[in-house]
Amino acid sequence: MPRPIEVERVQTGVRLERRLLKVLKALAELKNMTLGDLLEGIVLHAFEGKAAFGAQTLRRIAELKKIYQLDLDARASHRLREKS
C-alpha cells in the first residue's frame, strides 16, 4: 500500500455552474469520497494530461448528467457567463 502524503488543505469559495456541481457531488457520493478529494484527483490527472475516469465511471457520469439535465460539454468551458 502506498505511503500517505500529508498535505495542508484550505477552504475556498469556488463558484461552479449549479448542475455541474450536482453531478460532481453525486459522483463523489457514488465513489464514497468527498467533493474536495474528487476535484483534487480530477485536477491532478488533468495536469498530467491523463484521463481521470475509466469507461465505467464515464457511463455513470453520463447517467448523472441526464438526471441533472447537464447539457454542457468541454466546448462550453470558455463561454459560460453569469446570469444577469
Buried (B, 14 or more C-beta within 10 A) or exposed (E): EEEEEEEEEEEEEEEEEEBBBBBBBBBBEBBEBEBEEBBBBBEEEEEEEEEBBEEEBEEBBEEBBEEBEBEBEEEEEEEEEEEE
